[in-house]
């Protein structure tokens, strides 16, 4: 056999092994992509669970209509309880009744309408 034939046989014998095993850089890239996908999945689940607790809720006679953060851990809550509207102030330590509304709060006016008087 000539040296060319030996070289050709060596290359052909090594080719399947080279194709089957990716380079070390490709392995690290695969690992990095898998870790990034896992972190993104965990972040998405965390955001979903966090947002699930916000917004209007309907459970029995109590309904949270609106929540407004006013700084730190203080919030204003507009709640409907058995047809009555309550404006509550919530802090880290307690919840206080600020006002009991006689009628339903007014929805924000559209851009082409005149502003209405507040119902508070």
N, CA and C atoms as a LAMMPS dump frame, in Angstrom:
ITEM: TIMESTEP
0
ITEM: NUMBER OF ATOMS
360
ITEM: BOX BOUNDS ff ff ff
-5.0000000000000000e+02 5.0000000000000000e+02
-5.0000000000000000e+02 5.0000000000000000e+02
-5.0000000000000000e+02 5.0000000000000000e+02
ITEM: ATOMS id mol type element x y z
1 1 1 N 0.817 -1.175 0
2 1 2 C 0 0 0
3 1 3 C 0.858 1.235 0
4 2 1 N 0.369 2.173 -0.679
5 2 2 C 1.101 3.432 -0.735
6 2 3 C 0.726 4.292 0.45
7 3 1 N 1.48 5.309 0.672
8 3 2 C 1.202 6.195 1.803
9 3 3 C -0.11 6.953 1.606
10 4 1 N -0.467 7.207 0.352
11 4 2 C -1.748 7.875 0.089
12 4 3 C -2.914 6.977 0.457
13 5 1 N -2.817 5.718 0.17
14 5 2 C -3.891 4.786 0.483
15 5 3 C -4.052 4.641 1.988
16 6 1 N -2.95 4.574 2.701
17 6 2 C -3.001 4.476 4.163
18 6 3 C -3.618 5.737 4.745
19 7 1 N -3.234 6.893 4.224
20 7 2 C -3.789 8.155 4.701
21 7 3 C -5.284 8.22 4.423
22 8 1 N -5.718 7.777 3.27
23 8 2 C -7.141 7.789 2.925
24 8 3 C -7.918 6.857 3.838
25 9 1 N -7.396 5.657 4.106
26 9 2 C -8.068 4.723 5.009
27 9 3 C -8.14 5.275 6.428
28 10 1 N -7.099 5.941 6.866
29 10 2 C -7.079 6.527 8.21
30 10 3 C -8.135 7.624 8.328
31 11 1 N -8.23 8.468 7.309
32 11 2 C -9.227 9.555 7.315
33 11 3 C -10.621 8.972 7.287
34 12 1 N -10.874 7.976 6.479
35 12 2 C -12.196 7.36 6.394
36 12 3 C -12.568 6.649 7.693
37 13 1 N -11.61 6.062 8.36
38 13 2 C -11.872 5.362 9.611
39 13 3 C -12.157 6.364 10.728
40 14 1 N -11.516 7.517 10.695
41 14 2 C -11.695 8.516 11.749
42 14 3 C -12.909 9.403 11.507
43 15 1 N -13.434 9.459 10.314
44 15 2 C -14.541 10.366 9.979
45 15 3 C -15.806 10.077 10.783
46 16 1 N -16.272 8.84 10.928
47 16 2 C -17.496 8.626 11.717
48 16 3 C -17.331 9.043 13.174
49 17 1 N -16.168 8.825 13.753
50 17 2 C -15.937 9.217 15.142
51 17 3 C -15.942 10.737 15.265
52 18 1 N -15.379 11.427 14.299
53 18 2 C -15.351 12.886 14.342
54 18 3 C -16.748 13.46 14.163
55 19 1 N -17.568 12.825 13.327
56 19 2 C -18.928 13.311 13.124
57 19 3 C -19.829 12.998 14.315
58 20 1 N -19.587 11.891 14.985
59 20 2 C -20.453 11.487 16.101
60 20 3 C -20.184 12.323 17.34
61 21 1 N -18.952 12.683 17.617
62 21 2 C -18.616 13.433 18.826
63 21 3 C -18.438 14.9 18.472
64 22 1 N -19.301 15.781 18.997
65 22 2 C -19.141 17.207 18.703
66 22 3 C -17.915 17.755 19.425
67 23 1 N -17.466 18.872 18.948
68 23 2 C -16.293 19.505 19.551
69 23 3 C -16.623 19.943 20.976
70 24 1 N -15.613 20.153 21.792
71 24 2 C -15.811 20.535 23.192
72 24 3 C -16.55 21.864 23.293
73 25 1 N -16.297 22.788 22.388
74 25 2 C -16.99 24.079 22.393
75 25 3 C -18.483 23.918 22.139
76 26 1 N -18.834 22.97 21.279
77 26 2 C -20.254 22.739 20.987
78 26 3 C -20.969 22.151 22.201
79 27 1 N -20.282 21.302 22.972
80 27 2 C -20.886 20.741 24.188
81 27 3 C -21.186 21.846 25.186
82 28 1 N -20.256 22.769 25.376
83 28 2 C -20.479 23.868 26.311
84 28 3 C -21.609 24.77 25.84
85 29 1 N -21.707 24.949 24.532
86 29 2 C -22.806 25.754 23.99
87 29 3 C -24.15 25.082 24.251
88 30 1 N -24.203 23.761 24.074
89 30 2 C -25.436 23.027 24.367
90 30 3 C -25.817 23.14 25.839
91 31 1 N -24.834 23.032 26.716
92 31 2 C -25.093 23.136 28.152
93 31 3 C -25.564 24.551 28.501
94 32 1 N -24.915 25.556 27.942
95 32 2 C -25.294 26.945 28.218
96 32 3 C -26.711 27.232 27.732
97 33 1 N -27.065 26.725 26.561
98 33 2 C -28.426 26.92 26.044
99 33 3 C -29.462 26.201 26.898
100 34 1 N -29.14 25.013 27.377
101 34 2 C -30.068 24.283 28.244
102 34 3 C -30.272 25.012 29.572
103 35 1 N -29.202 25.533 30.153
104 35 2 C -29.309 26.285 31.404
105 35 3 C -30.116 27.566 31.186
106 36 1 N -29.865 28.267 30.092
107 36 2 C -30.606 29.49 29.795
108 36 3 C -32.097 29.195 29.602
109 37 1 N -32.414 28.106 28.918
110 37 2 C -33.817 27.739 28.73
111 37 3 C -34.476 27.403 30.066
112 38 1 N -33.752 26.726 30.94
113 38 2 C -34.289 26.416 32.266
114 38 3 C -34.54 27.662 33.094
115 39 1 N -33.602 28.607 33.05
116 39 2 C -33.768 29.862 33.795
117 39 3 C -34.959 30.65 33.246
118 40 1 N -35.094 30.71 31.936
119 40 2 C -36.236 31.409 31.335
120 40 3 C -37.558 30.741 31.713
121 41 1 N -37.577 29.436 31.758
122 41 2 C -38.793 28.73 32.156
123 41 3 C -39.149 29.033 33.61
124 42 1 N -38.174 29.006 34.491
125 42 2 C -38.416 29.34 35.898
126 42 3 C -38.898 30.779 36.054
127 43 1 N -38.314 31.702 35.302
128 43 2 C -38.733 33.097 35.352
129 43 3 C -40.171 33.256 34.87
130 44 1 N -40.531 32.565 33.806
131 44 2 C -41.893 32.636 33.293
132 44 3 C -42.899 32.089 34.304
133 45 1 N -42.578 30.994 34.957
134 45 2 C -43.472 30.424 35.974
135 45 3 C -43.608 31.379 37.152
136 46 1 N -42.502 31.971 37.592
137 46 2 C -42.542 32.921 38.702
138 46 3 C -43.402 34.136 38.36
139 47 1 N -43.235 34.702 37.149
140 47 2 C -44.046 35.845 36.741
141 47 3 C -45.517 35.473 36.635
142 48 1 N -45.818 34.298 36.132
143 48 2 C -47.21 33.856 36.026
144 48 3 C -47.846 33.749 37.406
145 49 1 N -47.152 33.14 38.346
146 49 2 C -47.698 32.981 39.69
147 49 3 C -47.83 34.324 40.397
148 50 1 N -46.925 35.226 40.141
149 50 2 C -46.994 36.549 40.756
150 50 3 C -48.162 37.354 40.204
151 51 1 N -48.385 37.316 38.905
152 51 2 C -49.469 38.078 38.293
153 51 3 C -50.829 37.446 38.513
154 52 1 N -50.853 36.161 38.787
155 52 2 C -52.13 35.473 38.987
156 52 3 C -52.878 36.031 40.195
157 53 1 N -52.167 36.505 41.194
158 53 2 C -52.799 37.03 42.398
159 53 3 C -53.297 38.453 42.26
160 54 1 N -52.987 39.147 41.163
161 54 2 C -53.388 40.546 40.989
162 54 3 C -54.613 40.653 40.106
163 55 1 N -55.224 41.828 40.126
164 55 2 C -56.367 42.097 39.265
165 55 3 C -57.675 41.766 39.953
166 56 1 N -58.739 41.852 39.182
167 56 2 C -60.069 41.608 39.738
168 56 3 C -60.228 40.139 40.098
169 57 1 N -60.77 39.901 41.259
170 57 2 C -61.007 38.534 41.719
171 57 3 C -62.477 38.392 42.064
172 58 1 N -63.033 37.251 41.797
173 58 2 C -64.409 36.964 42.17
174 58 3 C -64.415 35.693 42.985
175 59 1 N -64.692 35.845 44.258
176 59 2 C -64.812 34.694 45.143
177 59 3 C -65.888 35.027 46.156
178 60 1 N -67.066 34.593 45.907
179 60 2 C -68.145 34.844 46.842
180 60 3 C -68.598 36.284 46.79
181 61 1 N -69.024 36.848 47.939
182 61 2 C -69.597 38.19 47.948
183 61 3 C -68.559 39.311 47.905
184 62 1 N -67.281 39.011 48.032
185 62 2 C -66.24 40.043 48.049
186 62 3 C -65.548 40.072 46.694
187 63 1 N -65.432 41.291 46.124
188 63 2 C -64.785 41.444 44.818
189 63 3 C -63.818 42.619 44.873
190 64 1 N -62.556 42.383 44.575
191 64 2 C -61.555 43.439 44.503
192 64 3 C -61.662 44.078 43.128
193 65 1 N -62.11 45.334 43.077
194 65 2 C -62.314 46.012 41.801
195 65 3 C -61.052 46.687 41.286
196 66 1 N -60.309 47.321 42.207
197 66 2 C -59.097 48.016 41.781
198 66 3 C -58.13 48.108 42.95
199 67 1 N -56.845 48.109 42.62
200 67 2 C -55.779 48.21 43.609
201 67 3 C -54.781 49.228 43.104
202 68 1 N -54.392 50.164 43.977
203 68 2 C -53.464 51.214 43.59
204 68 3 C -52.351 51.281 44.619
205 69 1 N -51.11 51.019 44.181
206 69 2 C -49.955 51.151 45.068
207 69 3 C -49.65 52.635 45.225
208 70 1 N -49.531 53.1 46.471
209 70 2 C -49.277 54.521 46.708
210 70 3 C -47.925 54.759 47.364
211 71 1 N -47.107 53.756 47.427
212 71 2 C -45.757 53.928 47.951
213 71 3 C -45.428 52.874 48.98
214 72 1 N -44.209 52.405 48.935
215 72 2 C -43.787 51.384 49.888
216 72 3 C -44.701 50.182 49.826
217 73 1 N -45.298 49.872 50.956
218 73 2 C -46.236 48.753 51.001
219 73 3 C -47.646 49.236 51.303
220 74 1 N -47.932 50.481 50.983
221 74 2 C -49.265 51.032 51.18
222 74 3 C -50.045 50.965 49.876
223 75 1 N -51.34 50.631 50.002
224 75 2 C -52.196 50.507 48.826
225 75 3 C -53.585 51.047 49.137
226 76 1 N -54.258 51.51 48.092
227 76 2 C -55.68 51.813 48.151
228 76 3 C -56.412 50.674 47.461
229 77 1 N -57.493 50.212 48.067
230 77 2 C -58.263 49.107 47.515
231 77 3 C -59.703 49.546 47.347
232 78 1 N -60.26 49.306 46.19
233 78 2 C -61.68 49.529 45.958
234 78 3 C -62.331 48.153 45.918
235 79 1 N -63.241 47.914 46.855
236 79 2 C -63.815 46.588 47.055
237 79 3 C -65.329 46.689 47.014
238 80 1 N -65.962 45.686 46.422
239 80 2 C -67.427 45.579 46.476
240 80 3 C -67.758 44.366 47.34
241 81 1 N -68.54 44.609 48.391
242 81 2 C -68.954 43.551 49.305
243 81 3 C -70.465 43.549 49.34
244 82 1 N -71.069 42.504 48.819
245 82 2 C -72.527 42.357 48.797
246 82 3 C -73.213 43.61 48.263
247 83 1 N -72.694 44.189 47.199
248 83 2 C -73.308 45.345 46.56
249 83 3 C -72.875 46.685 47.116
250 84 1 N -72.145 46.738 48.201
251 84 2 C -71.647 47.989 48.77
252 84 3 C -70.205 48.2 48.315
253 85 1 N -69.858 49.457 48.05
254 85 2 C -68.506 49.795 47.604
255 85 3 C -67.734 50.383 48.776
256 86 1 N -66.532 49.861 49.006
257 86 2 C -65.691 50.303 50.115
258 86 3 C -64.33 50.724 49.572
259 87 1 N -63.832 51.868 50.062
260 87 2 C -62.476 52.296 49.76
261 87 3 C -61.643 52.001 50.997
262 88 1 N -60.657 51.132 50.839
263 88 2 C -59.84 50.679 51.964
264 88 3 C -58.403 51.152 51.789
265 89 1 N -57.756 51.439 52.902
266 89 2 C -56.331 51.727 52.917
267 89 3 C -55.623 50.546 53.551
268 90 1 N -54.647 50.005 52.881
269 90 2 C -53.938 48.823 53.381
270 90 3 C -52.471 49.167 53.571
271 91 1 N -51.969 48.894 54.776
272 91 2 C -50.545 49.037 55.064
273 91 3 C -50.018 47.675 55.463
274 92 1 N -48.768 47.646 55.858
275 92 2 C -48.166 46.379 56.255
276 92 3 C -48.782 45.879 57.564
277 93 1 N -49.225 46.794 58.408
278 93 2 C -49.747 46.406 59.716
279 93 3 C -51.256 46.202 59.764
280 94 1 N -52.021 46.985 58.955
281 94 2 C -53.475 46.891 59.081
282 94 3 C -54.19 47.355 57.825
283 95 1 N -55.512 47.135 57.826
284 95 2 C -56.402 47.589 56.761
285 95 3 C -57.448 48.482 57.405
286 96 1 N -57.654 49.683 56.828
287 96 2 C -58.591 50.647 57.399
288 96 3 C -59.657 51.003 56.378
289 97 1 N -60.882 51.186 56.85
290 97 2 C -61.969 51.667 56
291 97 3 C -61.819 53.17 55.866
292 98 1 N -61.577 53.65 54.647
293 98 2 C -61.422 55.081 54.412
294 98 3 C -62.757 55.738 54.088
295 99 1 N -63.57 55.055 53.311
296 99 2 C -64.858 55.617 52.931
297 99 3 C -65.762 54.513 52.422
298 100 1 N -67.05 54.637 52.754
299 100 2 C -68.074 53.751 52.212
300 100 3 C -68.823 54.557 51.16
301 101 1 N -68.818 54.087 49.931
302 101 2 C -69.43 54.819 48.822
303 101 3 C -70.9 54.452 48.697
304 102 1 N -71.732 55.464 48.427
305 102 2 C -73.174 55.249 48.323
306 102 3 C -73.574 54.608 46.998
307 103 1 N -72.798 54.87 45.95
308 103 2 C -73.117 54.33 44.623
309 103 3 C -71.843 53.851 43.943
310 104 1 N -72.032 53.234 42.806
311 104 2 C -70.891 52.687 42.063
312 104 3 C -69.962 53.816 41.637
313 105 1 N -68.648 53.573 41.682
314 105 2 C -67.704 54.6 41.233
315 105 3 C -67.858 54.867 39.745
316 106 1 N -67.558 56.082 39.347
317 106 2 C -67.674 56.487 37.951
318 106 3 C -66.48 55.943 37.175
319 107 1 N -66.752 55.386 35.997
320 107 2 C -65.684 54.914 35.129
321 107 3 C -64.951 56.113 34.54
322 108 1 N -63.647 55.99 34.229
323 108 2 C -62.918 57.107 33.623
324 108 3 C -63.571 57.523 32.308
325 109 1 N -63.652 58.825 32.076
326 109 2 C -64.283 59.353 30.867
327 109 3 C -63.403 59.1 29.652
328 110 1 N -64.049 58.922 28.508
329 110 2 C -63.316 58.782 27.25
330 110 3 C -62.713 60.139 26.887
331 111 1 N -61.816 60.165 25.933
332 111 2 C -61.109 61.396 25.567
333 111 3 C -62.063 62.467 25.052
334 112 1 N -63.182 62.077 24.421
335 112 2 C -64.096 63.059 23.841
336 112 3 C -65.202 63.49 24.808
337 113 1 N -65.279 62.911 26.015
338 113 2 C -66.304 63.274 26.975
339 113 3 C -65.793 64.308 27.955
340 114 1 N -66.749 65.042 28.582
341 114 2 C -66.4 65.991 29.632
342 114 3 C -66.091 65.23 30.908
343 115 1 N -65.147 65.719 31.724
344 115 2 C -64.865 65.045 32.986
345 115 3 C -66.082 65.12 33.919
346 116 1 N -66.307 64.058 34.67
347 116 2 C -67.416 64.007 35.609
348 116 3 C -66.935 64.312 37.015
349 117 1 N -67.872 64.658 37.88
350 117 2 C -67.548 64.882 39.286
351 117 3 C -67.228 63.55 39.955
352 118 1 N -66.243 63.527 40.84
353 118 2 C -65.933 62.271 41.538
354 118 3 C -67.063 61.897 42.491
355 119 1 N -67.209 60.616 42.77
356 119 2 C -68.276 60.126 43.651
357 119 3 C -67.831 59.969 45.082
358 120 1 N -66.58 60.3 45.382
359 120 2 C -66.097 60.131 46.755
360 120 3 C -66.685 61.124 47.631
